[in-house]
Amino acid sequence: MAWIVLVASGVLEAVWATALGKSDGFSRLVPSIVFLIAVVLSMVGLAFAMRTLPTGTSYAVWVGIGAALTVGYGMVTGEEPASLVRILLICAIVACVVGLELSH
């Protein structure tokens, strides 16, 4: 259960990071509200997962999922440059996250 919550929290990290970027310094209402809701839910989920999973592993997985999804979203929408090297590096982050999950 902790792993499922941790992965969901990582997804929410990508949501809040993207919403933060789109909030234009909290001057746009909808992205600002999405940011606030997603950041609270993401932190609550991370805290829940850390009750049973090691802190370092939890944090690394949470950040890895959030970072990979945030950059991936940026590439898909054209907001970030996409290149073979960047895609391979994101795949490496995902592989490391999976490795941490499998090694626990």
VMD Tcl script that draws the C-alpha trace (Angstrom):
set ca {
  {0.00 0.00 0.00}
  {2.82 2.42 0.85}
  {4.36 2.01 -2.60}
  {1.06 2.76 -4.34}
  {0.58 5.90 -2.25}
  {4.19 6.91 -2.89}
  {3.81 6.57 -6.66}
  {0.55 8.55 -6.57}
  {2.31 11.22 -4.51}
  {5.08 11.37 -7.11}
  {2.49 11.90 -9.83}
  {0.95 14.69 -7.74}
  {4.41 16.23 -7.43}
  {4.49 16.56 -11.21}
  {1.00 18.07 -11.12}
  {1.92 20.71 -8.55}
  {5.23 21.53 -10.24}
  {3.49 22.02 -13.58}
  {0.67 24.04 -11.99}
  {3.22 26.20 -10.19}
  {4.87 27.03 -13.50}
  {1.53 27.83 -15.10}
  {0.34 29.96 -12.15}
  {2.53 32.85 -13.32}
  {3.68 33.68 -9.79}
  {0.27 32.79 -8.31}
  {-1.41 35.45 -10.44}
  {-3.62 32.91 -12.27}
  {-6.36 31.46 -10.07}
  {-6.98 27.96 -11.46}
  {-3.32 26.85 -11.67}
  {-2.75 28.34 -8.20}
  {-5.63 26.31 -6.74}
  {-4.44 23.15 -8.52}
  {-0.96 23.78 -7.09}
  {-2.24 24.16 -3.52}
  {-4.40 21.03 -3.64}
  {-1.76 18.90 -5.35}
  {1.10 20.00 -3.08}
  {-0.89 19.21 0.07}
  {-2.02 15.80 -1.21}
  {1.49 15.00 -2.46}
  {3.07 15.82 0.90}
  {0.44 13.89 2.85}
  {1.02 10.85 0.64}
  {4.79 11.12 0.98}
  {4.47 11.35 4.76}
  {2.17 8.31 4.78}
  {4.62 6.27 2.70}
  {7.52 7.26 4.96}
  {5.75 5.63 7.89}
  {6.72 2.22 6.50}
  {9.36 2.88 3.81}
  {12.84 4.28 4.45}
  {12.99 8.06 4.20}
  {15.81 8.19 1.65}
  {14.20 5.64 -0.63}
  {10.80 7.30 -0.36}
  {12.18 10.72 -1.14}
  {14.31 9.51 -4.06}
  {11.37 7.67 -5.62}
  {9.02 10.64 -5.05}
  {11.43 13.13 -6.62}
  {12.33 10.78 -9.48}
  {8.72 10.21 -10.47}
  {7.87 13.88 -10.18}
  {10.91 15.02 -12.13}
  {10.49 12.47 -14.91}
  {6.81 13.23 -15.38}
  {7.29 17.00 -15.20}
  {10.03 16.97 -17.85}
  {8.12 14.42 -19.94}
  {5.02 16.61 -19.87}
  {7.11 19.60 -20.89}
  {8.57 17.68 -23.82}
  {5.19 16.38 -25.00}
  {3.61 19.85 -24.87}
  {6.60 21.47 -26.54}
  {7.41 23.63 -23.52}
  {10.77 21.88 -23.12}
  {13.17 20.73 -25.82}
  {13.10 17.02 -26.57}
  {16.22 15.22 -27.72}
  {17.44 11.65 -27.69}
  {19.90 12.44 -24.89}
  {17.20 14.04 -22.70}
  {14.81 11.13 -23.31}
  {17.52 8.59 -22.43}
  {18.36 10.49 -19.25}
  {14.69 10.54 -18.20}
  {14.54 6.79 -18.89}
  {17.58 6.38 -16.63}
  {15.75 8.21 -13.83}
  {12.75 5.93 -14.28}
  {15.02 2.86 -14.26}
  {16.60 4.03 -11.01}
  {13.16 4.54 -9.43}
  {12.11 1.04 -10.48}
  {15.41 -0.32 -9.15}
  {14.83 1.29 -5.77}
  {11.35 -0.20 -5.62}
  {12.57 -3.67 -6.57}
  {15.50 -3.61 -4.16}
  {13.37 -2.80 -1.13}
}
mol new
graphics top color blue
foreach p $ca { graphics top sphere $p radius 0.5 }
foreach p [lrange $ca 0 end-1] q [lrange $ca 1 end] { graphics top cylinder $p $q radius 0.2 }
display resetview
